[in-house]
């Protein structure tokens, strides 16, 4: 193992938060996506704003934004940072709602976890808003699609063919 793979362990094997103080703040961006699979009639209700609890996508967008800002409260080794922007968007397919979260900051650490958390919480909100209409829903395919900034530079996921 390299020293880099042990960044969250102290010399005695205990868990620690990585020291970012020597790093320079740079522009960091991350994009994550996930899907809420559901019955086609449920996606139609979401698209037509016909879910009885209200505007599903508006509630999920706010939930995702809030989640990105609170990620360090939820993920133990995640540093608190000033989130510069969060954008949560949705694509409605025949039998799914895709959630996409883009997060940006100028800081000493990346925003991958903020983007992933925004996606997950937005998806859970879609589920919560639609559960009386469709108990068969499932949430999956949560993954980072790209990140920029920091010493590792640009990374993009190759789309599956």
N, C-alpha and C positions, 0 to 999 in steps of 0.2 A: 504494500500500500504506500502511496505517496503522502507527503505532509498535507497536500491539498484535500485528499479524501478524508482527512481527520480534522478538518477545520472546526468542527463543533465539539471536539473533545479536548479537555485540558490534559496536561502531562500525566495525570493520574487516571485517565479514562473517564472522567466525569463530563457531563454535558455542560457546554458553555456557549455563550453568544459570541460570535466572531467580532473582533475588534475592527471597526471600519474607520477609526479616527485617522489613520495615515493615508487613506484613499482620497482622491480628488473627486469632487462632485462633477458628474457628467450627465448629459441627457440620456434618459433610459426610457424605453418603450417596451410594452409587451402586449400580445394579442392572444386571447384564449377563446376556445369555443366548446360548447357541449350541446346535447340534444335532449329534449323531452319528447319521448315517443308517446303517442296517444291515438285514440280512434279518430278516423277522418271526420266524424260528426263533431268531435270536440275541437279539432283545428278550425272547422267552419265556424263554430261558436266563438272561438277566440278571435278569428278574423273579422267577424261581424259584431264584435263587442257585445255578445249575447250571453256571456257567463253571468249568472245571477249575482255573484259577489262584486262585479264591477269590471273596470278596465284592467284586464289581466296584464297587458304589456306595460302600461303606465306604472302599475304597482311593482312589477318585476324590475323595471328600469331603476326606479328609486331604490329598491332593495339592493340591487347590484352595486349602485353607486355608494350606498352606505356601507356595504360589505367591504368594498375596496378600501375605504377610508379606515375601517376597523380591523383590517387583517392582522395586524400585530397583536391585537387583543385575543385573537383566536388561534394563531399559529405560534407556539411557544418560542421558537428561535428566530422569528421574523422581526426585523428592526422596524420600529415606528418611523415613518417618513412622511414628508409633506407631499401628498398626491397632487400633482399639478392639474391633471384632467382625467376623467373617466367617461367613457362613452360605451353605453350598452345598447346593442341593436338586436333585432330579431328577424328571422326569416321563417315564414310559415310555409311548410310543405304539406303534402297530402295527409301525412300521418305523423307529423312532428312539428315542434317549434324549435328552431336552432337559436341558441343564445351566443352572441359574440360580444366580448368585452375587450376594450382597448384602454390601457392605462399608461400615463406618461408622468414623469417627474424629472427634476434635476436634483440628483442626490448621489450618495456614495454606494448605493446598492440598488439592485434591479427591482422591477415591479411585476415579476412573473407570478408571484404568489397573490398579489393584489388582483391581477387579471383573472387568475384561476378561481379565487374566492368570489369575485364579482359574478362570474359565470355560474358557479355552483349555487350561490344564494338566489340569483335571479331565477335559475331553473327550479329551485325549491319553491319559490314564490309562485311561479307558473303552476306547479303541482298543487300547491295549497289553494290557489284560486279556482282550480278546475276539478278538484278531487270529488266534489259532489256530483259532477257530470260524468266523471270517468275514473273509476278505481283501478283501471288496468295500466295507467301511465307508468313509465319508467324513465329514469334519468341516466344518461350514459355518455360515453365518448368525450369526457372532459379531458382536454389536452391543451398544452401550449402550442400555438401555431407559429409564433415568431417572437423574437426579442432582439433589441438593439441596445448598444451602450455597454460601458464597462470594459474590462480587460479582455473578455471573451468575444467582444464585437457583435457581429450580426449572426443570428441563427434563424433558419426557417425550416419548418417541417415539410418534407416532401409529401405531396398529396398521394393518397392510395389510388391505384389504378384498377 
